[in-house]
Amino acid sequence: MLTALIFDVDGTLADTESVHLEAFNHAFAQERLGWHWDEPLYTQLLDVSGGKERLLHYWRMVQPGLKEVDSGAVRDTVARLHEIKTAYYEQVVSAGALSLRPGVLALMQAAFEQGVQLAIATTTSPVNIAALLRSAIGPDWRSYFLAIGDASNAPIKKPHPQVYLKVLADLRLEPAHCIAFEDSANGLQAASAAGLATVITPTRYTARHDFRGALRVLPDLGQLSMAQLRQWLSAHQISNATETNPCSRPTAPR
């Protein structure tokens, strides 16, 4: 039985990364750092989950001897950059710069109408989630989701499964009855480690990732129905049960 759909945000609900990239570069310019991330570099940096973690990783790339000095000056600079970046992102998204990816809203509405619970499991901040979904769904967007895991309540980033484990605990559901939606290898690893069958919809930033083990890899959710998801999950459950109990496999006639 399918009881919940759990969605990642960045790249999955909306193709947000171009706006995130613009926001990072805005923060660099504001702080006069002389840094600039182009799309190929940012694509590589997306292997690191979390905005602050990405900033610190890049800083260590360009300054390998970087150390925490002056009472946490590095940490404070990263926090300030991330704050400027987040404010810019919220402003741009609230102005309507982004829309949900094809099929996302229709699938959510179908699930909601059929009594299937909706949840979010992301490494992004609550501010970023609210900015996107308030613009895309409306001011009552929060009422659609029974659980939200984000950077504020699940600080260990993907590929660690912490955020998915938290959401499952909040929903009080077993992973076998849920499906996760992701766009990246880190997301797939996190969801899989939590025991979740995962549908992948890559973006141009994640198309090169390894998605072995995914339930399905689709260009988007535009042609996806709840009936298909139930069928795929049922087949997945049967496959897992067979692998767990080899004696249940049919034997060839003698």
Helices and strands as residue ranges (DSSP letters): E 4-7, H 17-30, H 39-45, H 51-62, H 73-94, H 104-113, E 117-121, H 126-136, G 141-144, E 147-149, H 162-171, G 175-177, E 178-182, H 185-193, E 197-200, E 216-217, H 226-244, G 246-248
